[in-house]
C-alpha cells in the first residue's frame, strides 16, 4: 500500500511542476489546463483494491488535495470518493488494455471536474454556463491529460510489474524455506 501511496504522491508532485511550468489563466480569458496525473494515478490504482481500501485511499488523497492544492475543505475528498465508487462499479466491465485505461482516465477526469463545477454552481462561485465551462476549462484539460494519462498508465504498469516480481521473489523464498524446514523433520 505504501508503494501505491508514494507513486500517487509522485504523480501529484508532477502535477505541481506542470502547473508551475504552464500557469493557468483563472480569469478565463483563454483556455485553461489543469494537470490530473495524480488523480489518474489514484483511479488506476484503486481499481485493484477492495471497497474499503478504495474509499479510504480516494478520500485520504482527496483530503490531501483539498488542503495542499485546492485550499478547500472536503470538496475534493468527497468528489474523489464519489468518482472512485463509480469507478469500482464501472470497472467490473473493463479489462486492462491501454485504450480502456485511457478512456477510464478521461471519463473520470470529466466526472470529477463536472462534480466540482456543479458544486461551484450550487455555491454560486461561478457564473459560467455548462458550454462556457466545457469550452474554456474542460476541453484543453481533457486533451492534454490524454497524453499525461498515457504516461501514468505506462508508469503504473512498470510499478505493477515491479510489485509482481517482488511478490514472486518473496513466494520463491518462502517455498525454499518451506522445503528446508520440511527436510529437517
C-alpha positions as a Markdown table, in Angstrom:
| # | Residue | x | y | z |
|---|---|---|---|---|
| 1 | Unk | 0.0 | 0.0 | 0.0 |
| 2 | Unk | 2.9 | 2.3 | 0.7 |
| 3 | Unk | 4.3 | 1.9 | -2.8 |
| 4 | Unk | 0.9 | 2.9 | -4.2 |
| 5 | Unk | 0.7 | 6.0 | -2.0 |
| 6 | Unk | 4.3 | 7.0 | -2.9 |
| 7 | Unk | 3.5 | 6.6 | -6.6 |
| 8 | Unk | 0.4 | 8.7 | -6.3 |
| 9 | Unk | 2.3 | 11.3 | -4.3 |
| 10 | Unk | 4.9 | 11.4 | -7.0 |
| 11 | Unk | 2.3 | 12.0 | -9.7 |
| 12 | Unk | 0.8 | 14.9 | -7.6 |
| 13 | Unk | 4.3 | 16.3 | -7.5 |
| 14 | Unk | 4.5 | 16.1 | -11.3 |
| 15 | Unk | 1.1 | 17.9 | -11.4 |
| 16 | Unk | 2.5 | 20.8 | -9.4 |
| 17 | Unk | 5.6 | 21.0 | -11.5 |
| 18 | Unk | 3.4 | 21.1 | -14.7 |
| 19 | Unk | 1.2 | 23.8 | -13.1 |
| 20 | Unk | 4.3 | 25.9 | -12.4 |
| 21 | Unk | 5.6 | 25.4 | -16.0 |
| 22 | Unk | 2.2 | 26.1 | -17.5 |
| 23 | Unk | 0.4 | 28.6 | -15.3 |
| 24 | Unk | -3.4 | 28.9 | -15.6 |
| 25 | Unk | -5.4 | 31.9 | -16.6 |
| 26 | Unk | -8.1 | 31.9 | -13.9 |
| 27 | Unk | -9.8 | 34.9 | -15.5 |
| 28 | Unk | -10.9 | 32.6 | -18.2 |
| 29 | Unk | -9.5 | 34.8 | -20.9 |
| 30 | Unk | -8.2 | 31.8 | -22.8 |
| 31 | Unk | -8.1 | 28.0 | -22.5 |
| 32 | Unk | -7.4 | 26.6 | -19.1 |
| 33 | Unk | -5.2 | 23.5 | -18.5 |
| 34 | Unk | -5.2 | 21.6 | -15.2 |
| 35 | Unk | -2.9 | 18.6 | -14.9 |
| 36 | Unk | -4.5 | 15.4 | -13.4 |
| 37 | Unk | -1.7 | 12.9 | -13.3 |
| 38 | Unk | -2.2 | 12.3 | -9.6 |
| 39 | Unk | -5.9 | 11.9 | -10.0 |
| 40 | Unk | -5.4 | 9.4 | -12.8 |
| 41 | Unk | -2.9 | 7.5 | -10.7 |
| 42 | Unk | -5.5 | 7.3 | -7.9 |
| 43 | Unk | -8.2 | 6.0 | -10.2 |
| 44 | Unk | -5.9 | 3.4 | -11.9 |
| 45 | Unk | -4.5 | 2.3 | -8.6 |
| 46 | Unk | -7.8 | 1.8 | -6.7 |
| 47 | Unk | -9.2 | -0.4 | -9.4 |
| 48 | Unk | -7.4 | -3.3 | -7.8 |
| 49 | Unk | -8.3 | -2.5 | -4.2 |
| 50 | Unk | -11.3 | -3.8 | -2.3 |
| 51 | Unk | -14.2 | -1.4 | -1.5 |
| 52 | Unk | -12.9 | -0.2 | 1.9 |
| 53 | Unk | -9.4 | 0.4 | 0.7 |
| 54 | Unk | -10.7 | 2.1 | -2.4 |
| 55 | Unk | -12.8 | 4.5 | -0.4 |
| 56 | Unk | -10.1 | 5.2 | 2.2 |
| 57 | Unk | -7.4 | 5.7 | -0.4 |
| 58 | Unk | -9.5 | 8.1 | -2.6 |
| 59 | Unk | -10.9 | 10.0 | 0.4 |
| 60 | Unk | -7.4 | 10.3 | 2.0 |
| 61 | Unk | -5.8 | 11.7 | -1.1 |
| 62 | Unk | -8.8 | 13.9 | -1.7 |
| 63 | Unk | -8.3 | 15.4 | 1.7 |
| 64 | Unk | -4.6 | 15.9 | 1.0 |
| 65 | Unk | -5.5 | 17.5 | -2.3 |
| 66 | Unk | -8.0 | 19.8 | -0.6 |
| 67 | Unk | -5.5 | 21.0 | 2.0 |
| 68 | Unk | -2.4 | 21.3 | -0.1 |
| 69 | Unk | -3.6 | 22.3 | -3.6 |
| 70 | Unk | -7.3 | 23.4 | -3.7 |
| 71 | Unk | -7.4 | 25.1 | -0.2 |
| 72 | Unk | -10.9 | 23.7 | 0.3 |
| 73 | Unk | -12.4 | 21.6 | 3.0 |
| 74 | Unk | -13.7 | 18.1 | 2.0 |
| 75 | Unk | -14.8 | 19.2 | -1.5 |
| 76 | Unk | -12.2 | 17.1 | -3.4 |
| 77 | Unk | -12.2 | 14.4 | -0.7 |
| 78 | Unk | -15.9 | 13.8 | -1.3 |
| 79 | Unk | -15.6 | 14.2 | -5.1 |
| 80 | Unk | -12.7 | 11.7 | -5.2 |
| 81 | Unk | -14.7 | 9.3 | -3.1 |
| 82 | Unk | -17.7 | 9.5 | -5.4 |
| 83 | Unk | -15.7 | 9.1 | -8.5 |
| 84 | Unk | -13.8 | 6.1 | -7.0 |
| 85 | Unk | -17.1 | 4.5 | -6.0 |
| 86 | Unk | -18.5 | 5.0 | -9.5 |
| 87 | Unk | -15.2 | 3.7 | -10.9 |
| 88 | Unk | -15.5 | 0.5 | -8.9 |
| 89 | Unk | -18.9 | -0.2 | -10.3 |
| 90 | Unk | -17.9 | 0.6 | -13.8 |
| 91 | Unk | -14.6 | -1.3 | -14.0 |
| 92 | Unk | -16.3 | -4.6 | -13.5 |
| 93 | Unk | -16.9 | -4.5 | -17.2 |
| 94 | Unk | -13.4 | -3.3 | -18.3 |
| 95 | Unk | -10.1 | -5.1 | -18.9 |
| 96 | Unk | -6.6 | -3.7 | -18.6 |
| 97 | Unk | -5.9 | -2.6 | -22.1 |
| 98 | Unk | -4.3 | 0.7 | -22.9 |
| 99 | Unk | -7.3 | 2.1 | -24.7 |
| 100 | Unk | -9.7 | 1.2 | -21.9 |
| 101 | Unk | -7.4 | 2.6 | -19.2 |
| 102 | Unk | -7.1 | 5.8 | -21.3 |
| 103 | Unk | -10.9 | 6.2 | -21.7 |
| 104 | Unk | -11.3 | 5.4 | -18.0 |
| 105 | Unk | -8.9 | 8.3 | -17.1 |
| 106 | Unk | -10.5 | 10.8 | -19.4 |
| 107 | Unk | -14.0 | 9.9 | -18.2 |
| 108 | Unk | -13.1 | 10.0 | -14.5 |
| 109 | Unk | -11.4 | 13.4 | -15.0 |
| 110 | Unk | -14.5 | 14.7 | -16.7 |
| 111 | Unk | -16.8 | 13.4 | -13.9 |
| 112 | Unk | -14.5 | 14.9 | -11.2 |
| 113 | Unk | -14.4 | 18.2 | -12.9 |
| 114 | Unk | -18.2 | 18.2 | -13.6 |
| 115 | Unk | -18.9 | 17.4 | -9.9 |
| 116 | Unk | -16.7 | 20.3 | -8.9 |
| 117 | Unk | -18.4 | 22.5 | -11.4 |
| 118 | Unk | -21.8 | 21.5 | -10.0 |
| 119 | Unk | -20.5 | 22.3 | -6.5 |
| 120 | Unk | -19.4 | 25.8 | -7.7 |
| 121 | Unk | -22.8 | 26.4 | -9.3 |
| 122 | Unk | -24.6 | 25.5 | -6.0 |
| 123 | Unk | -22.2 | 27.7 | -4.0 |
| 124 | Unk | -22.5 | 30.5 | -6.6 |
| 125 | Unk | -18.8 | 30.5 | -7.1 |
| 126 | Unk | -19.1 | 30.6 | -10.9 |
| 127 | Unk | -21.4 | 32.1 | -13.4 |
| 128 | Unk | -20.2 | 30.1 | -16.3 |
| 129 | Unk | -22.7 | 28.1 | -18.3 |
| 130 | Unk | -22.0 | 24.5 | -19.0 |
| 131 | Unk | -20.9 | 25.2 | -22.5 |
| 132 | Unk | -18.6 | 28.1 | -21.5 |
| 133 | Unk | -17.1 | 25.9 | -18.8 |
| 134 | Unk | -16.7 | 23.0 | -21.2 |
| 135 | Unk | -15.1 | 25.1 | -23.9 |
| 136 | Unk | -12.7 | 27.2 | -21.7 |
| 137 | Unk | -11.9 | 24.8 | -18.9 |
| 138 | Unk | -12.6 | 21.2 | -19.8 |
| 139 | Unk | -11.5 | 21.0 | -23.5 |
| 140 | Unk | -7.8 | 21.6 | -23.1 |
| 141 | Unk | -7.7 | 19.8 | -19.7 |
| 142 | Unk | -9.1 | 16.6 | -21.3 |
| 143 | Unk | -6.9 | 16.8 | -24.4 |
| 144 | Unk | -3.7 | 17.5 | -22.5 |
| 145 | Unk | -4.5 | 14.9 | -19.8 |
| 146 | Unk | -5.0 | 12.2 | -22.5 |
| 147 | Unk | -1.2 | 12.5 | -23.1 |
| 148 | Unk | -0.4 | 12.6 | -19.4 |
| 149 | Unk | -2.7 | 9.7 | -18.7 |
| 150 | Unk | -0.8 | 7.5 | -21.2 |
| 151 | Unk | 2.4 | 8.3 | -19.2 |
| 152 | Unk | 0.7 | 7.4 | -16.0 |
| 153 | Unk | -0.7 | 4.2 | -17.5 |
| 154 | Unk | 2.9 | 3.3 | -18.6 |
| 155 | Unk | 4.3 | 4.1 | -15.2 |
| 156 | Unk | 1.5 | 2.2 | -13.4 |
| 157 | Unk | 2.3 | -0.9 | -15.5 |
| 158 | Unk | 6.0 | -0.6 | -14.6 |
| 159 | Unk | 5.1 | -0.3 | -10.9 |
| 160 | Unk | 2.7 | -3.2 | -11.0 |
| 161 | Unk | 5.4 | -5.4 | -12.8 |
| 162 | Unk | 7.9 | -4.4 | -10.1 |
| 163 | Unk | 5.4 | -5.4 | -7.4 |
| 164 | Unk | 4.7 | -8.7 | -9.1 |
| 165 | Unk | 8.4 | -9.5 | -9.4 |
| 166 | Unk | 8.9 | -8.6 | -5.8 |
| 167 | Unk | 6.0 | -10.8 | -4.7 |
| 168 | Unk | 7.3 | -13.7 | -6.8 |
| 169 | Unk | 10.7 | -13.4 | -5.1 |
| 170 | Unk | 9.0 | -13.5 | -1.7 |
| 171 | Unk | 7.0 | -16.5 | -2.7 |
| 172 | Unk | 10.0 | -18.3 | -4.1 |
| 173 | Unk | 11.9 | -17.5 | -0.9 |
| 174 | Unk | 9.0 | -18.9 | 1.2 |
| 175 | Unk | 8.9 | -22.1 | -0.9 |
| 176 | Unk | 12.7 | -22.6 | -0.4 |
| 177 | Unk | 12.4 | -22.0 | 3.3 |
| 178 | Unk | 9.4 | -24.5 | 3.5 |
| 179 | Unk | 11.4 | -27.2 | 1.7 |
| 180 | Unk | 14.3 | -26.6 | 4.1 |
| 181 | Unk | 12.1 | -26.8 | 7.1 |
| 182 | Unk | 10.3 | -29.9 | 5.7 |
| 183 | Unk | 13.6 | -31.7 | 5.1 |
| 184 | Unk | 14.7 | -31.2 | 8.7 |
| 185 | Unk | 11.8 | -33.3 | 10.0 |
